[in-house]
Amino acid sequence: MKVSIAACLSAMLLLPLLVTGSAFGQEEEDKRLEFEGYAVINYLNYNWQTDSVRRANVDVERLAFEVEYKLTDRIRLEAEVEFEHGGTGSTMEFDKFEEFGEYEQEIEQGGEVVLEKVAAEILIVPEFNVRLGHFYVPVGRLNSDYEPNDYFTTQRSEAEVNIIPGVWHETGIGVFGDVGPLRYQAVLVNGLDATGFSSAMWIVRGHQTKFEMANAENLAVAGRLDYRFMPELEVSVSGYFGNSADNRPKPDLNVPAHVGIGEMHVDYNAGPLTLRGLALYGTLQNAAAVSRANRSLSNNLNAKRTPVGSAALGWFVEAGYDVLSFLSPKAAGDASWLPELDLFARYDFYDTMYKVDAGIFDNPRWERTVWTGGINYRLAPGFVLKGQYSHRALGLSADNIEDTFSLGLGAQL
């Protein structure tokens, strides 16, 4: 879902006036209105055997603003807009692998920003509440922990963003609540569009962002459970299921194309030590039929038109340790904040063609393993500098190494 920059900013600024219909004192208004935001800027330098002339680049990856307004003690409105890659107009991307050397136009950046959330929450009791509107789909770790202090790497998790949409947002209705140490979410949302499925990124581009309105012939269900076993340890599981055949722009697929996803992740934070892990598995029904239908798509649709795997698999593990804690250890019960220097290491594996239907070539290029190591220097609670080196190996037998050095800056309001 997209709106113009002016419309987004105007709506966010005028939201308090529109929803109240009356004036409040400044102190009361401040209590009702909350504002957050974050920004990410990265520099990347490549040494890739797969693309020896790939050039270093800088990326204003994203700038996001979120407003929450409390109409009453039980009803609140939330809105979030995001500027991605500094885009203020259409851009061109050269894709030498998936589109056989074609230039691909990125039309989604044409003078617009992404509206990631505009939703109302009705708070009933802690155990049961309702969410309506456009909101995040509760699948994967990134769809709840997506701000720069939530992950060590300069860019968001490879094992997730190459299999499912990163910070996935759809329109629908959901319920959520807390039952002791258990937190749950369940949603009914519009489904994916199978014309966006591809070899390299499985269902990621099936997230409907190309048109002014998203098709909702097929709906999907998703859910998530978060259980905190102890203050330091939380385990989460999530899932998604929905058809993607009838949300195509044209009725050109006469068989169902159900997408099923299961995911589990673990977060352990104990003082200077952080451990994280995730496993993600997904299946696509009638992947061969989807691949055949996608081969016939119009060039104007900006679709990859490559074979699609019937299953995708991804997982990662990572560990980080704040080495400054050795120099300035905190006394028991001390809640003050000190600068942190986290050294981290991470391993990713993901294969977007983990399984294929009969007649579909299982391209080894899309089996990827990545070793990453680096630092996070947190100078203030909302400000982090990052540096890392990643070594990616593709499933090819030769010329399969992609090494990347990157620097990042993350800030949170």
Order of alpha helices (4+ residues) and beta strands (2+ residues): beta-alpha-alpha-beta-beta-beta-beta-beta-beta-beta-alpha-beta-beta-beta-beta-beta-beta-alpha-beta-beta-beta-beta-beta
